[in-house]
Amino acid sequence: MKIIVNNIAETKALAQSFARKLKRGDMVLLNGDLGAGKTTFTQFVFASLGVKDSVNSPTFAIMKSYEGKDFSLYHFDAYRISTEEAIEAGFDEILSSKDNVIFIEWSENISALLPDKKVTINIKILDETKREFEINE
């Protein structure tokens, strides 16, 4: 399914709608160029799920965890790591858990660790504020 959003308000509305469908064990892969809106979308989803903390890019931390209303949420940024480094850090245990909801940016770097069942969201920059979201469930 492809959806065009024209501004940040429409991105927030899409994220809120998407958040209502999430359940324990879901994994969401976010793909897009730098500045496409992967972290912004994640911020809106996590806020909709009850996260009160500030959600920002885990680029340097690689992984951040948050408590939502109904389950724990994990936000990974695999831009700087390989599958082997992720396993050494214990990420494979978190990724295989069915109790959490997991969002992963730059997932192609750890694709060997990812289950078959996942949602992939490709975000394409159309102009300064306009984005195309392609959601594959």
Salt bridges, closest charged atoms under 4 A:
ASP26 OD1 - LYS23 NZ 3.42
ASP26 OD1 - LYS117 NZ 3.90
GLU105 OE2 - HIS75 NE2 2.71
